[in-house]
Amino acid sequence: MKLLDQRTDISRAFLVKTASRLHDKELASNLLKIAEKSPDDAGGFSCYACEDGMLFPVDSKEQTMLSRLYFNGQRGMFTEKTAAAIDSTLSVYEQLYGIEGDFSLAGLCKTASAETHELLPGYSVRGTAGLKRAEREFMEKQAKMSIQDRVEFSSNFIKAASDNGLGVPEDIARYGGSYSCDFDRLQSALRLRKIASKRAGKDGAPFDKLASEIKSDFIKTASQEDLAGLAGRIQRLDEGFGFDSPWYDSRMPNAWQAVFNVKTAEETSPGDSSNKSKSPESMTKADVVARFGEDALDEIENENGDIDYGKLKEIIKLFGGDDGHGKDRN
C-alpha cells in the first residue's frame, strides 16, 4: 500500500474516508475545508513530520492538522519505532501551533478489536490480540513459508494492522511492499545470483539480461505495483535456477528482499562509487559489503575469516570491473 498525505491524495478520497471516522464531526468538517485550500504540490512545503520519506508537512497549523489525520489513518503501516518518532514530531508542532481537538478514529475502539482478519486462505485471527500472535508466528516461521505466502500474509497484515492502530515489523513491511528500492543494491543482488549460477555450473546470463534491462530512472519513479512485478520476475528466475531452496535463505536476499531493500530514501546512496575505485588489495570487508552486499562475504573469505583477494579479484572481473591489473577484457 502506498503511503499518502495531502500532497499525494489527489482525489482526497483517503482524506474523506479517514475524516468520516473521526469522533469529532466538527473537526472532520474543518479538515475537509482546509484540504480544499491546501496546495497540491511539494513546492509549498519544506518541513515534514517524516523527513526521510518527505511525508506529513508541518509548515503551518492547517497542514499539521491534515498531517495528523493522514498519519493516524496509516499509523499501522509504519514500524512501532518509526510511528512513535512521527507521532512525537507531530505532537511538538501541535503544541507550537496550539492545535486542539480529538483526532482519534472510530474503528480503533473495542468493536474493531473483535474483528476477524483473514491473513492467508484458511488462516484467520480475531482482534488485535490475534494479529499480535500472528505477527510472532510469522517472525518465527517465515523461513518455512513460500515467498508467495509471505507476500500475501504481509499485505493482509499491513491493512489489518493499519485499521487497528498497530505497528508493523520490518520483515512484514518489506514483504508487504512498504519499503522502497535502491537501484545499486538491487543490481548487487542480481550480480550475486550470477555468482551463484557460475558456482553451480550454470549460465547466469538471464540475471545479466534482467540487470541491464532495469534502469535507475525506472526505479526512481516505480510504483509499489511496478516493484512487486519486478520482484515476481526475479522470483520466477530464482525458481528456475533453484535459488528458492531453503539453502539459499541465508546466502542471498530473496526476490522481495532484493527489490524492497531500503526503508526510506534517506538510506539510499546511488552514485556513491567511492568503494568502486579502490583496488582489490585495499578493500575491507565493509567495502565488499557496500559494493556487492553482505552475502558476498561467504564467497571471498578464507578459512581464517580473512579476505581471499584472489577470489575477490575473480568476483570483480566477473562483474566487468577492474581487478587491479586493468579492465576485464572478456
Helices and strands as residue ranges (DSSP letters): H 13-19, H 25-37, G 42-44, E 48-50, E 55-57, H 61-74, G 75-77, H 80-97, H 110-113, E 116-120, E 123-126, H 127-141, G 142-144, H 147-163, H 170-175, H 183-199, H 205-213, H 216-221, H 224-241, G 246-248, H 255-259, G 265-267, G 274-277, G 280-282, H 285-292, G 294-296, H 297-300, H 309-318
